[in-house]
Amino acid sequence: MSYEELASRSLDYLIVGGGTSGLALASRLSENGDITVAVLEAGEHHASAPEIDIPGYIGRALGNPKYDWSFTCVPQPNANNRTVRQPRGKGLGGTSLINFTGMFRPSKAEVDALESVLGIEGWNWDTMLHYMKKSETLQPTKLSHADAIKFAADPDPKNHGTNGPIKKSFSPTFYELHAALYDTVQTFGVPRNPDTGSGKNDGSVMSFLSIDATTAKRSHAANAYLEPNLSRKNLLVLTGAHVTKAGLSPVILEQDGPLQKAIGVEFVKDGTTNRLENVRRDVVLAAGSFQTPQLLELSGIGNPDILAQHGIDVKIDLPGVGENLQDHIGMTTMAELDVDEPTLDDLANPEFARTQEELYKQGKGLFATIPAQAFVFLSADALGSPEDVAQWRAHADTHCTNTLAKVLPSLRFGLEKQYAVHRQLFDDKEQPQAELLMFTGYQRMLTAPPAKPGARYLSLVCALSRPLSRGTVHIASADPLAPPRIDPNYFGNEADLDLYVHVLQYTLKVLKTEPLKRFVKEQVMPRPETFAKGREGLVEYIRENCRQVYHPVGTAAMMLREDGGVVDSKLRVYGTRNLRVVSTPLVPGEFVCHTQSVAYAIGEQAADILKSELLGSPDN
């Protein structure tokens, strides 16, 4: 597809960003042959790339500019002034190309709060479950019933899709380490959860993976939604097209009564600036949580004070743009193992690696799966005593009051509602606040000793799943090719740090408790000197080692406009007639799940929203 071909066609829908949500949307809209859908993607089509396709190569694409935008955040004052990388997928498929393949779901309660507390009509558990199921096909496991119970991998088929594009499966290999983790936390009262997709997501779980069990390859938005439909004459895809300003707004707006109307975009391809003004219906931004607010601000939509700093004329005063950034906060603990089961560390042996490559050709071995399958999701009640929980709640109330006093007045009501949801879920003993992830292998850390030759390691990652802190993403300059300024504001709300210390303490307790303890040869991280300093040492460890968990949301929040929202329940940007956002930045508050399934559901639901409007259009 060339620019000239694209410019010669009348486009019903123009989608900016061929990522996880964007390709789901494009595929569904183009099912109607009378509708012309175009997708602009700044990256390329990475068909049959081993770094993407082979599950055991997970992480190899991170930091590679071919596949990853390789963003970094500004120095974080509460994390020892470190800059932390913020990976985002680049290419058709977006971050579904480079994520860790987890297919998790939020809880029923937290999704229902979108409608019941935040007032977002039509966004609730029943609706989201329908669209998550529509996006996927659950492939059967070969586990015996006893092993399915043992490894927390016994889903109820009624909760999962049977005919969707994305293939999801369990790993073909399960290890005693996984069962040992589950048995250990069960001694603390945390049960196995056989089906994390049921709307109840607490407890020990085995992750569903976006891996096609029949091919042992990653299932992602490009190979599942796009490639089977590339022969459609009404689905137009242009890669290497970076939507940009080049002196004008990237979303070309014309006044349409009291609203702004988007009629096209400008973009750069191969160093040449091109302009499209042939969109009949909607321009859709599906550019993720970092670049969606950047594009809105470059278009003159956002906080007037920020736009003025960069000489951008205000088209729509919408101060919520780029605010409300949230991500799970992660950190690694590590131990050397005394275990006969293989880990990623064994791949350092060339002969073993060659054997695994041969096994992969049969869909078996370490390369056929990922090293992160076993998870534990923990409620506040599981993390501490009733006295601890009461103290955390009081601490959170105090610091949330302080945060609300500092936020823009136009955003205060929305944040108050988000904190009300947080309080409601915090008090619910079935709603997780933190996550443990078992990674079987050594993880590089700035302060960790090098891996010993021939040694095997266990990395137990702990994450704060429902942070109270709010960050921002804004333009750093009027240059549209410059990366946005990303500020996660880690621990900007001090209550996050207080709870995270207990999450770290819980994680270390797990490593020292039977039956997992019997597999641990030596604690590697944190080091002994960290423990010698008590709580102060743990706080310092957190500040030095915390990082993102690749699940940013909230920067174009779907909330009421008077609450600081950016888009309405139909995904339309406030103040516009036909500019939409279809991607995870519209999620107003972080869910306790990895966001891939939600991203697909957003694309699926957006398609039905646009289709229903099309049926009622006088132009139809």
Buried (B, 14 or more C-beta within 10 A) or exposed (E): BEBEEBBEBEBBBBBBBBBBBBBBBBBBBBBEEEBBBBBBBBBBBBEEBEBBBBBBBBBBBBEEEEBBBBBEBBEBEBBBEBEBEBBBBBBBBBBBBBBBBBBBBBBBBBBBBBBEBBBBEEBBBEBBBBBBBBBBBBBEBEBEEEBBEBBBBBBEEEBBBEEBBBBBBBBBBBBBBBBBBBBBBBEBEBEBBBBBBBBBBBBBBBBBBBBBBEEBBBBBBBBBBBBEBEEBEBBBBBBBBBBBBBEBBBBBBEEEEEBBBBBBBBBBBEEEEBBBEBBBBBBBBBBBBBBBBBBBBBBBBBBBEBBEEBEBEBBBBBBBBBBBBBBBBBBBBBBBBEBEBBBBBBBEEEEBBEBBBEBBEEBBBBBBBBBBBBBBBBBBBBBBEEEBBEBBBEBBEEBBEEBBEEBEEBBBBBBBBBBBBBBBBBEBEBBBBBBBBBBBBBBEBEEBEEBEEEBBBBBBBBBBBBBBBBBBBBBBBBEBEEBBBBBBBBBBBBBBBBBBBBBBBBBBEBBEBEBBEEBBBEBBBBBEEBEEEEEEBBBBBBBBBBBBBBBBBBBBBBBBBEBBBBBBBBBBBBBBBBBBBBBBBBBBBBBBBBBBBBBBBBBBBBBBBBBEBBEEEEEE
